[in-house]
Each structure stands twice: as structure tokens, then as C-alpha cells.
Amino acid sequence: MVDTVKILLTDYDPKHAKLQIQPARYDSLTGAARDEHDLWEGPKGVVRGQYAMGNDGDFNVNIHPTPEWLPGMEPTQCSCNWEVPKLVNGHNFHPCTKEQIQKSFKEAEYRLRVRGIKTNIETAKFTRLDAFKNIETSEPYENYVPVLQLFKPSRMDDKEEPDGFRFSNGQHQICVYDKIEQMRKKKMEIKGLPSNVVRFEHRLIKSDKIRKGLDFDSVKDLMANLDQLKQHYERNLGKLLFKYDASDVQVMVTSEIEHDMRWFKARYNRNWFQRYMMTVGLHSLLKMVEPDVLIDVVQRVSEDRSKASRLRSEIGNLQFQIKSLSIGASSNRTVGSLYNELKNKVCPSQRELEF
């Protein structure tokens, strides 16, 4: 369940740190340094620069000045971030067991030691903590898009992305996307994995949000309260995404369909319903085959090249209308049924009967 983490070391010794230093910028006229800071005391004196960093590919460490808006703290901070599953398994598809999560933090402590930074990682504080579930769905991802388009979590901005949806504010994010398609685009190995997987991630990206939401913020406390993280994940996704029952969803979908119909009626007047049905039908067909394939089929069946030519023209004319459709599911199941499937799998504690 744990994915990306970012921690702030509270007890560390960087005296022998082996990191890359980002030099300060200099004024070309005066030679005065800008944004230069004392980073740590090394064997040969004070190490200075804008910041210091180390990147192992799957593990990052950074020593940087403490922000001015955090008074009363040490002048510099050491933070590190990594994907917990990837650090121990080489990929981030499968969730880790408690033992694997513990191993991930021990590996992080070892990586820091190799870079000359001594620390007790159990005392480190989280500044980011992501939890996730991979939901193996009964249908392809695109069939659930009409459900995902209905999600409107309060006090969060929503953005539809190429492979999914992101809902966010300054405190946390919810990301829902086609995990297999993401892995395929990154040229990652997907052999043996389920073909239909929707990933739901809840990212806590501020230390205050972590502390207030979980009642803890240290690595040691996480290992003692993994069940609490799971409960927090289900409770918040239930409250923000799955706050409706299936009958509410049906009402929402009906409202979207009515909105579409009114748009077509205002635009096409007398022939609006014919135009609406043609657009919905074409939208469904184009989800199954490419336009050229559909045109070839029409030409073979009709034995009329002019019909195929008219269809090609019609497809071009209908692109705007197709994009304007609010609801365009290609599944034979209702949106309410698809919604319930996701809700029951993401938040089983709020399980509803399928209908």
C-alpha cells in the first residue's frame, strides 16, 4: 500500500557526506555570490553552495537550506525520497508487505551511510506519504472513464490527464489512472500482470496533513500503524470519491445525458435527436475500431464507394460533437454498476450490493 515517501532526517551527521554541490550563482560585475549557504562542516572546513544532492536512480538525497518561513530550526535540512516498492522489488506495481516496507527503510539508511551520512532513520519525519491500491477491474479502463468523470471531490481541483485523472490541492492529491497503460508507455515489463488495472493513489504531500490525518509522522510510528494508514486511505477515498450510492450516480448520469440532449437541441433544432443518436452511435463505434477500418467495413457491406466517402466526411464533421459528449461509455453495464464495482474494491468497508 505504501508508495512514494519523502522524509526529513531529524538526527543525522553529514560530516563525511559524498554529494554533488550545486555552486552558488555569481554576479558577473561584482563577483558577489548569490544564494550561497553553509551546508555542513566537513573534515576540511565548511562546505558551501546552493544545495547538495545525490541521485541513485531509485533513491534521492538532498541537503538544502531551511526555508526562511520555518524559524527556530537548524539552518540546513537533509531530505530523501524514493518509491518504497521499487527500492526493494525493482518496480512499483505490487504492494509491499510490512517486512518489505521495513526493508525499504533499512535500505534507505544504508544508501545514506554509503554516501557518508549517518542517521537513525526511524526518527525521520514524513513530508510526503503516498498510499495506493491496484484495482483489477472486470472491464478495460476506458469503460470506467464516465464514472471517473463524475468524481468531484470537494475543495480539490480536478484535471483529466492522458491516462487518468488528478484531483489536488496544496495538502494532498488523488490520482486515478490506467496502470498497465502507464507501464507500457514507460516500456516496463507487463508480462504476467492482469490486463485491466486501475490504480488509485492518495498522496499526502504536506507534513501537517500527514500528522493531522494519521496522528503520527515518523518512520517508527508508521511501522507500528500500517493498519491506520489503510483505514485513512479507505476513509478519505470513500469520503472524497465514493460518497454517493448507486441510485445517486444514476441521477447524476441522467443529468449529464439531459445536458447533452439540450446542447444538441439548441444547436440542431428540428433534427437534434437524430443528430444526437448518430453522434452517440459513432462515438461508440470509434471506441472499437479506427475510423479507416469502419469506413472500409461500410464500403464492403454497402458496395457503394459514395457511402464510404460520405461517412469519412461525416466523421470529420462530428469530431466536435463527439468531444462535447459528457457521457460516452462503451460498456454494456450501467454507470451505476461500474461505480459500485470500483467503490466495493477501493473501499470494501463501504461495500454495496451490485445491481
DRENKETOR-380879 format. One record per atom (N, C-alpha, C): z negated, y negated, x; residue in one letter. Coordinates in steps of 0.02 Angstrom, whole numbers, plus 50000, padded with zeros to 5 digits. Layout:
// DRENKETOR-380879
ZYXa
...
***
This chain:
// DRENKETOR-380879
500005006050041m
500005000050000m
500004993750043m
499674993750101v
499654987850144v
500314987150181v
500594981050182d
501224979950217d
501114974850273d
501414968950269t
501344964050322t
500644960950322t
500364960250382v
499724956750389v
499784951550444v
499404946250436k
499324941150489k
498584939850496k
498334940350557i
497614939550568i
497484934150620i
496894931150614l
496654926150661l
496074929250699l
496144929750765l
495614932750805l
495014927950808l
494424930650796t
493814926450798t
493414927550862t
493554932950897d
493174934650957d
493674937551008d
493914933251053y
494424935651100y
494364932051167y
494614935251219d
494624932451286d
495344932551312d
495664926551318p
496364926251339p
496454924751414p
495914925351453k
495934923151523k
496524926051560k
496694932451548h
497234935651585h
497844936851540h
497924932551490a
498474933351442a
499154932951477a
499594937451457k
500284937651483k
500764936051426k
500894929651417l
501304927251362l
501824922251388l
502324921051347q
502824915951364q
502574909151341q
502614904251385i
502374897551369i
502964893251346i
502884890051289q
503374885051267q
503174878451299q
503584875951345p
503394869651380p
503384863751331p
502994858751351a
502964852651311a
503614848851317a
503774844851266r
504344840351269r
504144834151310r
504634831351344y
504504825551386y
504964819751366y
504674813751370d
505064807651359d
505514806551419d
506164805951409s
506634805351465s
506544798851504s
506274793651473l
506184787251507l
505534786851545l
504994788951512t
504324788151543t
504084794451578t
504374800251559g
504124806551588g
503484808951556g
503244805451504a
502624807451471a
502734813651428a
502254818151433a
502294824351394a
502094823151322a
502434826551276r
502254826151205r
502084833151180r
501584833651137d
501374840051107d
501164845051161d
500834842651214e
500584847151266e
499834848151255e
499614854351260h
498914856051245h
498644860751298h
497974860551306d
497634865651345d
497594871951302d
497914877351324l
497944883451284l
497384888251301l
497254889451366w
496684893551388w
496564892551462w
495984894651484e
495784894251554e
495974900751588e
496474900451633g
496694906351669g
496384906751738g
496514912151776p
496234912951844p
496434907251891p
497014904151878k
497244898751922k
497184891951891k
496794891351839g
496694884951806g
496914885051733g
496934879151704v
497094878451633v
497844879551622v
498004883751573v
498694884951552v
498864879851497v
499404875951509r
499574870651462r
500274871751434r
500394869251374g
501044869551343g
500984868051269g
501544868651233q
501514867751160q
501154873551127q
501344879651148y
501034885851123y
501264891551167y
500964897351158a
501154903351196a
501294908951147a
501764913251164m
501954918451116m
502144924951152m
502094930351116g
502324936851139g
502614940651081g
503204943551091n
503554947051037n
503764953951061n
503474959151032d
503654966051049d
504174969051003d
504444964950957g
504914967550908g
504564969550844g
504044973650850d
503664975650791d
502954972850791d
502814968450839f
502144965450843f
502204958650877f
501904953450846n
501954946650872n
501254943750883n
501174940050938v
500544936650952v
500694929450972v
500244924950954n
500374917850965n
499704914350979n
499674910451033i
499094906051046i
499344898951037i
499014895250994h
499254888750974h
498674883950961h
498804877450961p
498264872650946p
498024873350874p
497394872350864t
497114872350797t
497364866150759t
497604866950698p
497844861050660p
497304855750654p
497514849450655e
497044843850652e
496644843750587e
496924846750534w
496574846650470w
496044852150465w
495904855550521l
495364860450523l
494854858350575l
494464853150561p
493984850650610p
493404855550619p
493064854850676g
492474858950689g
492624865850714g
493254867350730m
493444873950755m
493634873550828m
493724879350859e
493954879450929e
494634875950934e
494774872750992p
495394868850998p
496034873050994p
495984879451010t
496564883851004t
496384890050963t
496904893250937q
496824899350897q
497314904650922q
497124910850912c
497564916450928c
497694920350865c
498324920950845s
498504924650784s
499024929950802s
499054935150762c
499564940250771c
499764942950703c
500374945350699n
500624948050635n
501084953950648n
501104958550599w
501524964450604w
501554967850536w
502024972450529e
502074976550469e
501694983050482e
501174984150444v
500724989850457v
501104996550457v
501504998150405p
501865004650407p
502345005250465p
502684999850482k
503195000050535k
502865001350603k
502274998550614l
501954999250679l
501745006550693l
501595010350640v
501375017250650v
501915022350634v
502395020550590n
502895025350569n
503605023650591n
503705017550617g
504375015550637g
504785012650581g
504535012650520h
504875009750462h
504345007650412h
504545003850361n
504045001450313n
504175003950243n
504515009650237f
504655012250170f
504035015650139f
503765020550173h
503215024350145h
502545020650155h
502115020650104p
501445017650113p
501025021750161p
500545018550193c
500115021850242c
499475024450209c
499215029850237t
498555032250219t
498025027750251t
497415028650231k
496865024750261k
496845025950337k
496935032150358e
496915033850429e
497495030350466e
498075030050435q
498645026750467q
498545019150472q
498235016250420i
498085009050423i
497605007650480i
497085011850486q
496605011050540q
496965011750608q
497425016550613k
497805017550674k
498225011350691k
498495008150639s
498895002150649s
498484996550681s
497874995550657f
497444990350686f
497234992150757f
497104998450770k
496945000550838k
497534999450885k
498145000750860e
498744999650899e
498824992250914e
498674987950865a
498714980750875a
498214978550928a
497614981250927e
497114979650977e
497344981751046e
497674987551050y
497954990051113y
498514985551138y
498954983351093r
499504978951113r
499234972451142r
498704969851112l
498394963751137l
498094964851207l
497784970651215r
497474972151280r
498004972751335r
498574975851317v
499134976351365v
499374969351386v
499334964651340r
499534957851355r
498964953651385r
498424956951403g
497884953451437g
497394949851392g
497394951451327i
496944948151280i
496444953251254i
495804952151271k
495284956551247k
495014954051181k
494894958651135t
494634956651069t
494324962651034t
493904961050985n
493664966050937n
494024964650872n
494544968550859i
494984966850803i
494644967550735i
494104971250731e
493754972050667e
493474965450641e
493344960750686t
493064954350664t
493604949250645t
494234950950658a
494774946350643a
494824944850568a
495054938750551k
495104936550482k
495844936450460k
495964938550399f
496644938550372f
496854931550352f
497464929650371t
497774923650344t
498394925550302t
498574931850305r
499094934550260r
498944941950251r
499024944250188l
498904951250173l
499364953250116l
499834957750131d
500334959950081d
500174967050057d
500244968049992a
500184974749963a
500824976249926a
501014982749923f
501634984549890f
501594991349857f
502064992449811k
502184999049782k
502945000049780k
503155006049798n
503855008049788n
503885011849722n
504255009249674i
504315012349609i
504965016149604i
504915022749600e
505515026849591e
505705026649517e
506265023449503t
506465022249434t
506955027549410t
507015028049345s
507445033149316s
508175030849313s
508295024449324e
508975021749322e
509095017149381e
509715015349395p
509865010749451p
509545003949442p
509435000549497y
509094994049497y
509414989149448y
510084988749447e
510414983649407e
510254984249332e
510064990249310n
509894991049239n
509234987749222n
508834986249272y
508174983149261y
508204975549269y
508784972849291v
508834965749302v
508674961649240v
508914963749179p
508714959949119p
507964959749109p
507604964949129v
506874964849125v
506594959849174v
506824960049236l
506564955649288l
506704948349272l
507264947049238q
507424940149219q
506944937349167q
506574941849133l
506084939549084l
505424937549115l
505304939649178f
504674938049211f
504634930549224f
504114927449198k
503994920349209k
503244919349223k
503004921549282p
502294920849296p
502084913449297p
501504912149268s
501274905249262s
501114902249330s
501254895849337r
501124891949397r
501464894749460r
502034897849449m
502424900449505m
503154898749495m
503484896649549d
504204895549546d
504564902249550d
505124902749516d
505504909049519d
506194907849547d
506434912749585k
507084912149617k
507414919049618k
508024919449591e
508394925649595e
508774925949660e
508684931349698e
508994932249764e
509504937849760e
509914938849812p
510454943849809p
510224950749789p
509654952949814d
509424959749799d
508784959949758d
508574954149730g
507944954249694g
507724947449670g
507064946949658f
506764940849631f
506154939049672f
506034932449680r
505444930049715r
505094924949670r
504444925949660f
504034921349622f
503494918849671f
503414912249676s
502974909849729s
502644903249713s
502084902049745n
501784895349752n
501474895049822n
501074890049835g
500804889249902g
500274894349922g
500034898349873q
499494902949885q
499714910249891q
500214912149851h
500424919049852h
501144919649827h
501434925549838q
502124926949817q
502154933949787q
502614934749740i
502784941349713i
503524942349725i
503704947849759c
504404949349772c
504574956049741c
505124956249704v
505354962349671v
506084963349691v
506244969049720y
506924969849744y
507124977249751y
507764978149760d
508064984849769d
507944986949841d
507454991249853k
507254992949921k
507804996949957k
508135001549923i
508655005549955i
509245001249976i
509434996649933e
509994992149949e
509804987750009e
509184985450011q
508964981350068q
509014985350133q
508784991650131m
508804995850191m
509534997250211m
509964998250161r
510664999650175r
510984993650211r
510844987650187k
511134981650218k
510874980650288k
510264982750302k
509984982150369k
510164988050413k
510594992550386k
510834998450422k
510245002950444k
509745003550399m
509185007950411m
509325014850382m
509005019950407e
509115026750384e
508835027750314e
509255029950267i
509025031050198i
509125038350177i
509365042550221k
509455049550204k
508795052750185k
508795056250129g
508195059650105g
507745055350062g
507905048850055l
507505044450013l
507765044449942l
507345042949892p
507595042549823p
508145037249818p
508605038349772s
509175033649766s
508995027349728s
508495027749684n
508305021949643n
507575019949657n
507475014649695v
506805012449711v
506765004849703v
506325002549659v
506184995449652v
505504994049685v
505494989449732r
504884987949769r
504554981649740r
503914982149727f
503514976549703f
503014974749757f
503074968649784e
502624966349837e
502214960449811e
501564960549827h
501134954749813h
500884952249880h
501084946149898r
500924943349964r
500404937749956r
499824938849984l
499304933649987l
499404929950052l
499604923650049i
499834920150109i
499364914450130i
498774914150101k
498274909250121k
497594912650126k
497204910750177s
496554913950188s
496084912850129s
496104906950098d
495674905650040d
495844910249982d
496494911449971k
496714915849917k
496474923049929k
496484925149992i
496254931850009i
495504932449997i
495134927550022r
494404927850017r
494164927449944r
494474922849906k
494264922149836k
494484927949793k
495074930649807g
495334936049766g
495024942749780g
494844943949843l
494594950549863l
493854950749880l
493554944949887d
492844944349907d
492734946949978d
493254947050019f
493194948550090f
493804945850126f
493764945350192d
494334942750229d
494404945750299d
493974950450318s
494004953250385s
494334960150386s
494574962150445v
494874968750453v
494364974150436v
493764973450460k
493244978450447k
493124979250372k
493104973650336d
492974974050264d
493564977150226d
494174975950250l
494754979050218l
494694986650220l
494524989250279m
494494996550287m
493954999550242m
493454995650224a
492924998050180a
493084996950106a
493634993150092n
493764991150023n
494504991850004n
494824997050027l
495534997950010l
495644998849936l
495175002249902d
495235003049830d
495214996349794d
494824991649822q
494784985049792q
495444981349798q
495794982349854l
496464979249862l
496944982149810l
496924988649799k
497354991749749k
497214989049680k
496574988349662q
496394985649597q
496624978449589q
496554974549643h
496764967549641h
497514967149630h
497894971449664y
498624971649657y
498824973149585y
498544978349556e
498734980249488e
498504974949437e
497914972249448r
497654967249401r
498084961049401r
498294958749460n
498674952549464n
499394953449441n
499714959049460l
500394960049435l
500404961249360l
499864964449335g
499814965349263g
499744958749227g
499344954249256k
499224947749225k
499824943049231k
500184943449288l
500724938649300l
501404941149277l
501544947649283l
502204950249265l
502194954249201l
501694958549193f
501694963249137f
501164961449085f
501174955149066k
500664952749018k
500864953848946k
501474956348935y
501714957448867y
501704964848850y
501674966348784d
501804973248764d
502534973848745d
502754979948731a
503474981148720a
503744977148660a
503344976348608s
503584972648549s
503694965348566s
503274962448609d
503384955548631d
504034954948669d
504184959948711v
504804959848750v
505414959948704v
505384964048652q
505944964348605q
506074957548573q
505534953948557v
505604947248528v
505934942548579v
505714942948642m
505994938748694m
506744940148704m
506924946548704v
507624948448713v
508044945848654v
507774946548593t
508124943948534t
508244936548540t
507754932948567s
507834925748576s
508384924248627s
508424928148680e
508954927148731e
509644928448700e
509694933748660i
510344935348628i
510544929748580i
510064927148542e
510204921748497e
510444915548535e
510124914248593h
510334908648635h
511054909348656h
511244915448677d
511944916748698d
512424915648640d
512244918348582m
512694917748524m
512794910448504m
512254906448506r
512314899448488r
512754895648538r
512714897648602w
513144894548653w
513884895948637w
514034902248620f
514724904148604f
514964900748540f
514524900248490k
514714897048427k
514874889648437k
514474886348478a
514594879248491a
515244878148531a
515414882948573r
516004882148616r
516654884448582r
516624889748543y
517244892748517y
517314892348441y
516824889548407n
516874888148335n
517044894348295n
517644894748264r
517794899948216r
517824906948248r
518074907448309n
518154913948342n
517574915648389n
517004912348379w
516464913148428w
516214920348433w
516154924048377f
515874930748379f
516354935548414f
516994934948400q
517484939148434q
517464937848509q
517404931448527r
517374929748598r
516734932348631r
516194931948594y
515544934348620y
515584941948632y
515834945648582m
515864952948589m
516344954948645m
516894951248652m
517374952748706m
517044951648775m
516654946248781t
516324944748844t
515794949848861t
515384951748812v
514874956748823v
515184963448842v
515714965348807g
516054971748823g
516354971748892g
516694966248910l
516994965748976l
516454965649031l
515904962249016h
515344961949063h
515084969049078h
515024973149026s
514794980049035s
515294984249075s
515934983449059l
516454987349095l
516474985449169l
516404979049184l
516454976849254l
515834978849294l
515314981049260k
514744983749297k
514874990949318k
515354994149284m
515515001149300m
516095001849349m
516594997349345v
517184997849388v
517384990949412v
517764990849466e
518044984549492e
518604982149445e
518734975649443p
519254972949398p
519934976349407p
520144977449469d
520804980549481d
520834987649453d
520284991349457v
520264998149430v
520334997849355v
519984993249323l
520014992549250l
520724990749228l
521044986249264i
521724984149247i
522214989949254i
522124994049307d
522564999949315d
522475004849258d
521865005849235v
521735010449179v
522075007949116v
522005001449102v
522324998549042v
523084999449046v
523374998549104q
524094999249111q
524315006449099q
523935011349125r
524115018349115r
524055020349042r
523525018249009v
523415020248940v
523905016748893v
524015010348903s
524445006448857s
525185007248874s
525325009348936e
526015009748960e
526385003148950e
525994997748959d
526254991048947d
526004986449002d
526454984549047r
526254980249103r
526014973449079r
526284971249023s
526084964548999s
525354964448977s
525104970048949k
524394970348929k
523944970048990k
524144973549043a
523754973349105a
523754966249134a
524334962949130s
524384956149156s
523944951349116s
523934952249049r
523514948049007r
522774949249021r
522604955649034l
521904957249049l
521684953849115l
522134953949164r
521974950749228r
521834943249216r
522244940149176s
522144933049161s
521504932049121s
521374936749074e
520774936149033e
520134936849074e
520144941449122i
519564942349166i
519414935849203i
519924932549228g
519824926249262g
519544920949216g
519804920749154n
519574915649106n
518854916849084n
518644923249084l
517974924849058l
517424924749111l
517604923349173q
517084923449225q
516524918549210q
516684912749185f
516174907749170f
515724910149114f
516034912949061q
515634915449005q
515184921249026q
515444925649069i
515044931349092i
514434928849130i
514524923849173k
513964921149211k
513454917849166k
513674915449108s
513214911949063s
512784916549021s
512954923149021l
512574927748979l
511854928349003l
511374927948957s
510674928948975s
510504936248982s
510764940348939i
510604947548938i
511244951448948i
511234955948998g
511834959749011g
511684966749035g
511244970349003a
511044976949027a
511604981949017a
511674986549066s
512164991949059s
511834998549042s
511184998549032s
510825004649015s
510875006048941s
510825012348922n
510825014248852n
510125013248821n
509625012248863r
508945011248838r
508835003848822r
508335002548779t
508174995648762t
507814992348821t
507844985648822v
507494981948874v
506744983248869v
506494984048808g
505784985548799g
505594992148831g
506024997148825s
505895003648854s
505895003348930s
506374999648959l
506404998749032l
505804994949057l
505604989849019y
505004985949036y
504384990349038y
504314994548987n
503734998948984n
503715003849042n
504305006349062e
504325010949119e
504045007649181e
504275001549195l
504034997949254l
503284996549249l
503074994249190k
502374992549181k
501924998549192k
502115004349165n
501715010349171n
501675012849243n
502195011549282k
502205013949352k
501875008949400k
501965002549386v
501664997449431v
500924996649416v
500754996549352c
500054995349331c
499835001049286c
499725006949313p
499545012749271p
498895011749232p
498465007249256s
497835005949219s
497975002349153s
498574999449146q
498764996049083q
499304999949046q
499315006449057r
499845010649032r
499935010148957r
500575009948936e
500755010048865e
501205016048852e
501215018248790l
501645023848771l
502375021648773l
502815026048799e
503535024648798e
503795025548727e
504265021548708f
504555022148641f
505315021748644f
***
